[in-house]
Amino acid sequence: MRENKRFALIASLFALIGLPIIFLTVSLYTGEWRFFIVSIAPSLTAGLTGLILTMQKVSKNKRMA
């Protein structure tokens, strides 16, 4: 099975950058900052985990090639 590292990288960057931006706009619109504050920890956890695992796979494939 072929791994799609590009999709994994895009998904982890969206979780790391895109979701906080979405929640920031919701917080600005509603004035309720709990949306943004509560979204930071899960976004960082999912985004950084995905980013680290993706970069490890990319570097592993570069060493093998």
C-alpha positions, 0 to 999 in steps of 0.5 A: 500500500502506497503512503500518501505523505502529501495528504498527511502533511496537508492534514497536519498543517490544517490541524495546526494552522487552519483550525485555530484560524477558524475558531479565531474568526468564530470567537471574533464574530461571537465575542466568546473567546472560550471557543478559541482558547479551548481549540488551541490544545487539541489543535496543537496536539493533533497538528504537531503529532501528525507533523512529526510523524509525517516528517519522520516518514519522509526522512526515513524514505530519503535515507532508504533511497 
